[in-house]
Amino acid sequence: MRESEIQRAVIAHWKALGLPDTLVAAIPNQNAHGQYGLKRGLPDLICIGPRGVGFIELKRDKGRPTADQLEIKTLCLTRGVDHAITYGREEPIRVLEEWGLVRRSQR
Ligand SMILES: [Mg+2]
């Protein structure tokens, strides 16, 4: 599964099962070349929920985070901001459940 498909599936999951007063949205970095203020390593998703703001860096099953992505993660955690690097399609959904943005699914 490509990362763009994972991103689509995760946002669709939130649209279907998202809890009130939450947000999951894409951060445009991949195809927004030239936009002023872009920064390498910005995560794929911004997530707003009961814990405040969090970020998810999506990866394919065998993907690897870049040094820039790890640097952003370290910054977030240093500043007390939730940040998760997830692999595949199910892991980001588990994170959204843990962060209280979507209803927990039966499994
Ligand atoms: Mg990614």
Backbone and ligand atoms as CSV (ligand in chain L), in Angstrom:
chain,resi,resn,atom,element,x,y,z
A,1,MET,N,N,0.848,-1.196,0.000
A,1,MET,CA,C,0.000,0.000,0.000
A,1,MET,C,C,0.881,1.241,0.000
A,2,ARG,N,N,0.600,2.136,-0.938
A,2,ARG,CA,C,1.403,3.365,-1.003
A,2,ARG,C,C,1.038,4.300,0.141
A,3,GLU,N,N,1.961,5.197,0.451
A,3,GLU,CA,C,1.709,6.097,1.574
A,3,GLU,C,C,0.499,6.995,1.315
A,4,SER,N,N,0.324,7.415,0.065
A,4,SER,CA,C,-0.837,8.260,-0.252
A,4,SER,C,C,-2.142,7.498,-0.010
A,5,GLU,N,N,-2.122,6.198,-0.245
A,5,GLU,CA,C,-3.323,5.383,0.012
A,5,GLU,C,C,-3.552,5.219,1.509
A,6,ILE,N,N,-2.465,5.071,2.246
A,6,ILE,CA,C,-2.593,4.993,3.707
A,6,ILE,C,C,-3.191,6.296,4.239
A,7,GLN,N,N,-2.663,7.408,3.739
A,7,GLN,CA,C,-3.145,8.720,4.201
A,7,GLN,C,C,-4.642,8.865,3.914
A,8,ARG,N,N,-5.023,8.475,2.716
A,8,ARG,CA,C,-6.443,8.559,2.340
A,8,ARG,C,C,-7.294,7.687,3.273
A,9,ALA,N,N,-6.820,6.475,3.562
A,9,ALA,CA,C,-7.580,5.544,4.400
A,9,ALA,C,C,-7.706,6.067,5.836
A,10,VAL,N,N,-6.638,6.653,6.334
A,10,VAL,CA,C,-6.655,7.141,7.722
A,10,VAL,C,C,-7.617,8.329,7.849
A,11,ILE,N,N,-7.571,9.234,6.896
A,11,ILE,CA,C,-8.463,10.393,6.964
A,11,ILE,C,C,-9.916,9.947,6.755
A,12,ALA,N,N,-10.121,8.985,5.864
A,12,ALA,CA,C,-11.481,8.465,5.655
A,12,ALA,C,C,-11.999,7.798,6.936
A,13,HIS,N,N,-11.124,7.096,7.637
A,13,HIS,CA,C,-11.499,6.454,8.897
A,13,HIS,C,C,-11.937,7.514,9.912
A,14,TRP,N,N,-11.155,8.585,9.990
A,14,TRP,CA,C,-11.536,9.659,10.922
A,14,TRP,C,C,-12.859,10.308,10.496
A,15,LYS,N,N,-13.039,10.494,9.197
A,15,LYS,CA,C,-14.304,11.108,8.742
A,15,LYS,C,C,-15.499,10.234,9.112
A,16,ALA,N,N,-15.298,8.916,9.115
A,16,ALA,CA,C,-16.397,8.001,9.430
A,16,ALA,C,C,-16.588,7.828,10.938
A,17,LEU,N,N,-15.494,7.787,11.681
A,17,LEU,CA,C,-15.575,7.400,13.103
A,17,LEU,C,C,-14.982,8.460,14.036
A,18,GLY,N,N,-14.697,9.630,13.499
A,18,GLY,CA,C,-14.087,10.676,14.318
A,18,GLY,C,C,-15.024,11.164,15.404
A,19,LEU,N,N,-14.459,11.479,16.552
A,19,LEU,CA,C,-15.242,11.987,17.672
A,19,LEU,C,C,-15.456,13.486,17.501
A,20,PRO,N,N,-16.493,14.030,18.151
A,20,PRO,CA,C,-16.780,15.468,18.009
A,20,PRO,C,C,-15.588,16.323,18.458
A,21,ASP,N,N,-15.483,17.471,17.860
A,21,ASP,CA,C,-14.438,18.430,18.228
A,21,ASP,C,C,-13.037,17.845,18.081
A,22,THR,N,N,-12.836,17.124,17.002
A,22,THR,CA,C,-11.500,16.640,16.670
A,22,THR,C,C,-11.219,16.972,15.211
A,23,LEU,N,N,-9.961,16.918,14.860
A,23,LEU,CA,C,-9.561,17.186,13.474
A,23,LEU,C,C,-8.383,16.302,13.099
A,24,VAL,N,N,-8.463,15.727,11.921
A,24,VAL,CA,C,-7.297,15.064,11.307
A,24,VAL,C,C,-7.191,15.631,9.900
A,25,ALA,N,N,-6.070,16.241,9.582
A,25,ALA,CA,C,-5.925,16.886,8.277
A,25,ALA,C,C,-4.501,16.708,7.763
A,26,ALA,N,N,-4.384,16.735,6.456
A,26,ALA,CA,C,-3.075,16.586,5.815
A,26,ALA,C,C,-2.284,17.881,5.910
A,27,ILE,N,N,-1.000,17.760,6.111
A,27,ILE,CA,C,-0.084,18.899,6.021
A,27,ILE,C,C,0.527,18.850,4.625
A,28,PRO,N,N,0.313,19.866,3.824
A,28,PRO,CA,C,0.776,19.806,2.437
A,28,PRO,C,C,2.266,20.064,2.331
A,29,ASN,N,N,3.027,18.988,2.229
A,29,ASN,CA,C,4.451,19.193,1.987
A,29,ASN,C,C,4.920,18.483,0.729
A,30,GLN,N,N,4.322,17.309,0.472
A,30,GLN,CA,C,4.817,16.471,-0.614
A,30,GLN,C,C,4.688,17.137,-1.985
A,31,ASN,N,N,3.538,17.735,-2.241
A,31,ASN,CA,C,3.301,18.299,-3.575
A,31,ASN,C,C,3.120,19.808,-3.530
A,32,ALA,N,N,3.695,20.430,-2.546
A,32,ALA,CA,C,3.530,21.874,-2.391
A,32,ALA,C,C,4.864,22.577,-2.608
A,33,HIS,N,N,5.629,22.092,-3.561
A,33,HIS,CA,C,6.969,22.636,-3.798
A,33,HIS,C,C,6.909,24.147,-4.031
A,34,GLY,N,N,7.802,24.821,-3.413
A,34,GLY,CA,C,7.910,26.253,-3.660
A,34,GLY,C,C,7.095,27.111,-2.713
A,35,GLN,N,N,6.197,26.490,-1.930
A,35,GLN,CA,C,5.403,27.298,-1.002
A,35,GLN,C,C,6.322,27.815,0.106
A,36,TYR,N,N,6.280,29.103,0.349
A,36,TYR,CA,C,7.172,29.691,1.345
A,36,TYR,C,C,6.864,29.127,2.730
A,37,GLY,N,N,7.896,28.781,3.470
A,37,GLY,CA,C,7.704,28.314,4.839
A,37,GLY,C,C,7.631,26.815,4.976
A,38,LEU,N,N,7.683,26.095,3.886
A,38,LEU,CA,C,7.726,24.637,3.992
A,38,LEU,C,C,9.025,24.218,4.660
A,39,LYS,N,N,8.962,23.082,5.321
A,39,LYS,CA,C,10.160,22.586,6.002
A,39,LYS,C,C,10.241,21.086,5.802
A,40,ARG,N,N,11.409,20.628,5.446
A,40,ARG,CA,C,11.610,19.185,5.308
A,40,ARG,C,C,11.336,18.492,6.632
A,41,GLY,N,N,10.680,17.357,6.556
A,41,GLY,CA,C,10.440,16.564,7.759
A,41,GLY,C,C,9.118,16.841,8.437
A,42,LEU,N,N,8.371,17.823,7.924
A,42,LEU,CA,C,7.053,18.055,8.513
A,42,LEU,C,C,6.239,16.773,8.402
A,43,PRO,N,N,5.487,16.451,9.459
A,43,PRO,CA,C,4.711,15.208,9.432
A,43,PRO,C,C,3.568,15.268,8.415
A,44,ASP,N,N,2.953,14.111,8.177
A,44,ASP,CA,C,1.890,14.025,7.178
A,44,ASP,C,C,0.553,14.540,7.689
A,45,LEU,N,N,0.286,14.337,8.974
A,45,LEU,CA,C,-1.040,14.666,9.503
A,45,LEU,C,C,-0.942,15.534,10.747
A,46,ILE,N,N,-1.829,16.512,10.807
A,46,ILE,CA,C,-2.037,17.251,12.058
A,46,ILE,C,C,-3.319,16.720,12.678
A,47,CYS,N,N,-3.265,16.489,13.981
A,47,CYS,CA,C,-4.378,15.862,14.691
A,47,CYS,C,C,-4.696,16.708,15.919
A,48,ILE,N,N,-5.939,17.147,16.018
A,48,ILE,CA,C,-6.347,17.934,17.177
A,48,ILE,C,C,-7.423,17.160,17.925
A,49,GLY,N,N,-7.215,16.989,19.217
A,49,GLY,CA,C,-8.160,16.210,20.015
A,49,GLY,C,C,-8.019,16.544,21.477
A,50,PRO,N,N,-8.506,15.647,22.343
A,50,PRO,CA,C,-8.536,15.949,23.774
A,50,PRO,C,C,-7.160,16.174,24.394
A,51,ARG,N,N,-6.109,15.648,23.765
A,51,ARG,CA,C,-4.757,15.858,24.306
A,51,ARG,C,C,-4.107,17.109,23.756
A,52,GLY,N,N,-4.808,17.826,22.902
A,52,GLY,CA,C,-4.214,18.994,22.248
A,52,GLY,C,C,-3.854,18.643,20.821
A,53,VAL,N,N,-2.700,19.156,20.399
A,53,VAL,CA,C,-2.273,18.928,19.016
A,53,VAL,C,C,-1.271,17.781,18.980
A,54,GLY,N,N,-1.381,16.934,17.986
A,54,GLY,CA,C,-0.395,15.881,17.758
A,54,GLY,C,C,-0.139,15.745,16.276
A,55,PHE,N,N,0.943,15.071,15.958
A,55,PHE,CA,C,1.328,14.889,14.554
A,55,PHE,C,C,1.628,13.425,14.292
A,56,ILE,N,N,1.279,12.992,13.083
A,56,ILE,CA,C,1.609,11.617,12.676
A,56,ILE,C,C,2.411,11.657,11.386
A,57,GLU,N,N,3.549,10.981,11.428
A,57,GLU,CA,C,4.334,10.737,10.214
A,57,GLU,C,C,3.982,9.337,9.729
A,58,LEU,N,N,3.343,9.250,8.579
A,58,LEU,CA,C,2.929,7.970,8.021
A,58,LEU,C,C,4.073,7.346,7.229
A,59,LYS,N,N,4.183,6.041,7.339
A,59,LYS,CA,C,5.183,5.302,6.560
A,59,LYS,C,C,4.536,4.048,6.008
A,60,ARG,N,N,5.038,3.600,4.864
A,60,ARG,CA,C,4.627,2.280,4.381
A,60,ARG,C,C,5.150,1.226,5.345
A,61,ASP,N,N,4.685,-0.006,5.187
A,61,ASP,CA,C,5.081,-1.076,6.111
A,61,ASP,C,C,6.587,-1.134,6.302
A,62,LYS,N,N,7.314,-1.001,5.191
A,62,LYS,CA,C,8.772,-1.109,5.290
A,62,LYS,C,C,9.463,0.232,5.112
A,63,GLY,N,N,8.720,1.317,5.320
A,63,GLY,CA,C,9.291,2.652,5.165
A,63,GLY,C,C,10.252,2.981,6.297
A,64,ARG,N,N,11.058,4.009,6.065
A,64,ARG,CA,C,12.015,4.455,7.084
A,64,ARG,C,C,11.894,5.970,7.202
A,65,PRO,N,N,11.852,6.507,8.417
A,65,PRO,CA,C,11.833,7.960,8.554
A,65,PRO,C,C,13.167,8.576,8.138
A,66,THR,N,N,13.102,9.781,7.589
A,66,THR,CA,C,14.327,10.485,7.225
A,66,THR,C,C,14.895,11.179,8.461
A,67,ALA,N,N,16.123,11.642,8.339
A,67,ALA,CA,C,16.746,12.386,9.439
A,67,ALA,C,C,15.932,13.633,9.769
A,68,ASP,N,N,15.406,14.310,8.742
A,68,ASP,CA,C,14.593,15.508,8.978
A,68,ASP,C,C,13.316,15.161,9.751
A,69,GLN,N,N,12.732,14.036,9.417
A,69,GLN,CA,C,11.503,13.626,10.110
A,69,GLN,C,C,11.790,13.270,11.560
A,70,LEU,N,N,12.915,12.643,11.805
A,70,LEU,CA,C,13.291,12.297,13.183
A,70,LEU,C,C,13.593,13.556,13.998
A,71,GLU,N,N,14.167,14.547,13.306
A,71,GLU,CA,C,14.480,15.813,13.984
A,71,GLU,C,C,13.192,16.509,14.435
A,72,ILE,N,N,12.175,16.504,13.566
A,72,ILE,CA,C,10.884,17.113,13.928
A,72,ILE,C,C,10.240,16.337,15.080
A,73,LYS,N,N,10.365,15.017,15.032
A,73,LYS,CA,C,9.798,14.217,16.124
A,73,LYS,C,C,10.453,14.587,17.447
A,74,THR,N,N,11.768,14.681,17.439
A,74,THR,CA,C,12.492,15.036,18.662
A,74,THR,C,C,12.054,16.410,19.173
A,75,LEU,N,N,11.905,17.355,18.254
A,75,LEU,CA,C,11.455,18.694,18.651
A,75,LEU,C,C,10.086,18.620,19.322
A,76,CYS,N,N,9.164,17.894,18.703
A,76,CYS,CA,C,7.813,17.787,19.262
A,76,CYS,C,C,7.864,17.181,20.660
A,77,LEU,N,N,8.571,16.076,20.806
A,77,LEU,CA,C,8.589,15.400,22.104
A,77,LEU,C,C,9.288,16.259,23.154
A,78,THR,N,N,10.321,16.984,22.730
A,78,THR,CA,C,11.011,17.897,23.653
A,78,THR,C,C,10.060,18.974,24.167
A,79,ARG,N,N,9.143,19.394,23.290
A,79,ARG,CA,C,8.199,20.459,23.661
A,79,ARG,C,C,6.869,19.926,24.163
A,80,GLY,N,N,6.809,18.628,24.400
A,80,GLY,CA,C,5.590,18.055,24.965
A,80,GLY,C,C,4.445,17.923,23.981
A,81,VAL,N,N,4.778,17.857,22.699
A,81,VAL,CA,C,3.759,17.718,21.656
A,81,VAL,C,C,3.735,16.257,21.203
A,82,ASP,N,N,2.541,15.680,21.124
A,82,ASP,CA,C,2.436,14.295,20.645
A,82,ASP,C,C,2.942,14.178,19.216
A,83,HIS,N,N,3.709,13.146,18.961
A,83,HIS,CA,C,4.210,12.861,17.612
A,83,HIS,C,C,4.398,11.358,17.508
A,84,ALA,N,N,3.884,10.770,16.438
A,84,ALA,CA,C,4.050,9.324,16.238
A,84,ALA,C,C,4.489,9.060,14.812
A,85,ILE,N,N,5.432,8.155,14.661
A,85,ILE,CA,C,5.783,7.626,13.342
A,85,ILE,C,C,5.126,6.257,13.254
A,86,THR,N,N,4.254,6.089,12.264
A,86,THR,CA,C,3.481,4.853,12.184
A,86,THR,C,C,3.773,4.134,10.870
A,87,TYR,N,N,3.571,2.822,10.870
A,87,TYR,CA,C,3.876,1.980,9.708
A,87,TYR,C,C,2.614,1.240,9.283
A,88,GLY,N,N,2.348,1.294,7.993
A,88,GLY,CA,C,1.192,0.587,7.462
A,88,GLY,C,C,-0.101,1.345,7.720
A,89,ARG,N,N,-1.194,0.669,7.490
A,89,ARG,CA,C,-2.501,1.308,7.519
A,89,ARG,C,C,-3.157,1.254,8.900
A,90,GLU,N,N,-2.873,0.207,9.683
A,90,GLU,CA,C,-3.596,0.033,10.947
A,90,GLU,C,C,-2.985,0.831,12.091
A,91,GLU,N,N,-1.651,0.948,12.085
A,91,GLU,CA,C,-0.988,1.595,13.221
A,91,GLU,C,C,-1.440,3.046,13.424
A,92,PRO,N,N,-1.559,3.851,12.367
A,92,PRO,CA,C,-2.015,5.224,12.609
A,92,PRO,C,C,-3.427,5.286,13.182
A,93,ILE,N,N,-4.254,4.315,12.817
A,93,ILE,CA,C,-5.618,4.295,13.353
A,93,ILE,C,C,-5.594,3.973,14.844
A,94,ARG,N,N,-4.695,3.066,15.233
A,94,ARG,CA,C,-4.542,2.776,16.672
A,94,ARG,C,C,-4.099,4.036,17.423
A,95,VAL,N,N,-3.220,4.811,16.810
A,95,VAL,CA,C,-2.757,6.050,17.455
A,95,VAL,C,C,-3.925,7.029,17.598
A,96,LEU,N,N,-4.740,7.165,16.565
A,96,LEU,CA,C,-5.894,8.067,16.656
A,96,LEU,C,C,-6.851,7.613,17.757
A,97,GLU,N,N,-6.983,6.307,17.923
A,97,GLU,CA,C,-7.821,5.782,19.018
A,97,GLU,C,C,-7.197,6.150,20.362
A,98,GLU,N,N,-5.903,5.925,20.466
A,98,GLU,CA,C,-5.201,6.196,21.728
A,98,GLU,C,C,-5.274,7.683,22.079
A,99,TRP,N,N,-5.194,8.530,21.077
A,99,TRP,CA,C,-5.230,9.972,21.322
A,99,TRP,C,C,-6.656,10.503,21.485
A,100,GLY,N,N,-7.633,9.616,21.321
A,100,GLY,CA,C,-9.027,10.020,21.555
A,100,GLY,C,C,-9.664,10.795,20.416
A,101,LEU,N,N,-9.211,10.529,19.186
A,101,LEU,CA,C,-9.784,11.243,18.037
A,101,LEU,C,C,-10.829,10.436,17.293
A,102,VAL,N,N,-10.780,9.114,17.434
A,102,VAL,CA,C,-11.778,8.254,16.787
A,102,VAL,C,C,-12.287,7.226,17.798
A,103,ARG,N,N,-13.506,6.761,17.526
A,103,ARG,CA,C,-14.049,5.683,18.358
A,103,ARG,C,C,-13.196,4.432,18.159
A,104,ARG,N,N,-13.034,3.685,19.220
A,104,ARG,CA,C,-12.275,2.440,19.117
A,104,ARG,C,C,-13.096,1.423,18.345
A,105,SER,N,N,-12.430,0.755,17.404
A,105,SER,CA,C,-13.148,-0.264,16.629
A,105,SER,C,C,-13.045,-1.599,17.342
A,106,GLN,N,N,-13.994,-2.498,17.075
A,106,GLN,CA,C,-13.975,-3.844,17.676
A,106,GLN,C,C,-12.859,-4.629,16.998
A,107,ARG,N,N,-12.050,-5.322,17.776
A,107,ARG,CA,C,-11.079,-6.231,17.160
A,107,ARG,C,C,-10.625,-7.279,18.137
L,1,MG,MG,MG,5.283,10.088,5.444
